[in-house]
Amino acid sequence: MFRNLIFDWSGTLVDDLGPVIEATNAVFARHGLAPFGREEFRRRFRLPYVDFYDEHLPGVPLGELEACFRTAFAQAKSAVTVLPHAREKLAWCAAHGIRAFVLTSMDTPAFRRQLAAFGLEGAFEATYAGVVDKREMIHRILANHCLDPAHTALVGDMIHDVETARHGGVASVAVLTGYTHPEVLALARPDLTVPDLAALRALMERSVPTPAAMGTHPPDPRIDRIHVRALHAWGLVGVPDAERAKPQELCIDLLLEPWRGFDSLADDLAATVDYHAVVLRVEEIVVARPRKLVETLALDIARQLLADFPLRAVEVGIDKFILPRTQAVGVRVRREARPRVGRSGEQGREREG
């Protein structure tokens, strides 16, 4: 279990997306640019925000942009609120001795006002605001507070947060409550993806299963699931070189267990798992490289889906049509999400047996 959590602020603990979009569009309007809608903003906005403005308003002094943004933010009609489950997560951290910090790009005076207004001053051991590039601060936070990177995670909602975690050698936890569209955020390959902080709390409360126990427990029948049946794909699989010489047909079944039950979705695709995106990702994994064992392919799919989508667990079944006098030969694996306690990045990711 993580012993230290470094939280982003906007989009992770508080919802200020509405005012930020209003303020950004005010900056754009001042310079004759068309406004962004909510979904377009979630797909295109990025940190450090100087890079974002360099793309859309090259040559305009940053100080001028920031002044316009701050004025428009203060006058925005949309409210800023604490995100659901944030207070409960912070209280849980305090009760369980989890050290909590904030690392945010938000303007420091605005952050201080929100921190006081929401009564969260005592929830954090230290806060770091007004940080344009978080990668320049992460090592200082670790050193200042003697944090072991192997037991630390950075929790955020943007690609820059994932990159910062990787830069600092800590685990990256991506939440889908904020600024970045889930499909875009998945491209950063965070170590762990959760729909909200309630799911992160539930995950940290669970005991970590041993590799020998993985896949041995039947799924809870009360959990809502998405079933993708008989996805036909073609991949290079087989022990003999001749079998891997050309693609062969595979039939793939997926049983997806999202973190949220279907009762809470409010008919919103963003609140659940996009099975179309899942299918596209599986097809990419199948053709990514040759494999001798279909078992290896099943494990690759399961692990990658857990990394890319907000899933509690996934089952992958694969049939191949290779032996005479048989309808098919198949394998099935089940894997569950669990915290990575090692350093993030390829070498430090925890491996399942």
C-alpha positions, 0 to 999 in steps of 0.5 A: 500500500502507498504510504505517501500520496502527492495529490494534484489539486484541480480535477483531482480534489476540486472541480474547477473545470468550468471556470477554467474553460470560461477563463481560457475562452476569455483569453482566446476571445481577446485574441480573436480565437474561437472558444473551446467546448468542454470535450474539445478542451479535455482533449487538447488542454495540457500542462505545462500551460505555457506549452498550450499557450505557445501552440495557440497564441505564439508570441503573446507574453505569458504575463499578459495571458495570465493576467487575462486568465486570472481576471476571467477566472475570478468573474466566471459563472461556474462554481468551484466545488470539492469533487465527490469522495475527495474529503472522504479520501483525505480523511481516510488518509489521515486515519491510516497514517498516509502522508498527503501533499499537494502539487499544483500549477494553480496560481498560489493566491487562488489555491490558498483561497480555495484551500481555506474556503473548503476547510482543507488546510489541515488535510496536507502535510505540505502544499506546493502551488504555482508550479508551472512544470511539476517535473522540476519540483517532484524531486525536491518534495521527495527530498524535503520530506524524506519520502521513499519513492517506492512507497509514494504515488502521484495522483492526478488527472493529466498527462503531465501528472503521469510524466511527473510521477515517472520523472520522480520515480514514483507510481502514477495514479490517474483519475478520470474526474478532471481535465483530460479525456480518458482516451487521451490520458490512457496514452500516457500509460499511467501505472494505475487508472481509477474513475475517482478517489473512492475507487482509489480508497477501495483499492488501497484498502484491499489486501494485495493477493499473492501471484499464486492466488491470482485468478483462483477466486470466482468473480462476485456475482453482484458486480456489474460487468461488460462482456465482449464475446467472440472478438475475431483477430489475427495474430502470430502465435505458435511454438513452431516457427512455421506456425508463426509464419503467418497470422492465424485466427483467434477468438477472444472473449473479454469480461470487464469489471468496471469500478462503478456499478451501472446504477451510478452511470447516469447514462454517461459514457465517460463514467464507464468503460468504453468497450469500443476503445477496449476492442481497438486496444486489444487488436493493437496488442494482438498484432504488436509482436509474435508470441509463442504461447497464447497464454502470453498473449492472454496475460499481455491483454489482461495487464494492458487493459488494467493499465489503460482503463478504469477496471477493477478486474478483467478476464481474457479468454482466447481460443485458437483453431489449431488441433484436428478433431477439436473445435478449439483450444483455449486459455482463460486468465483473470487479473485484478487491479492492485497498487504498484508499490515499486517505482513507476516506469518500465523497470519498476513496474510490479510484475504479476506471476 
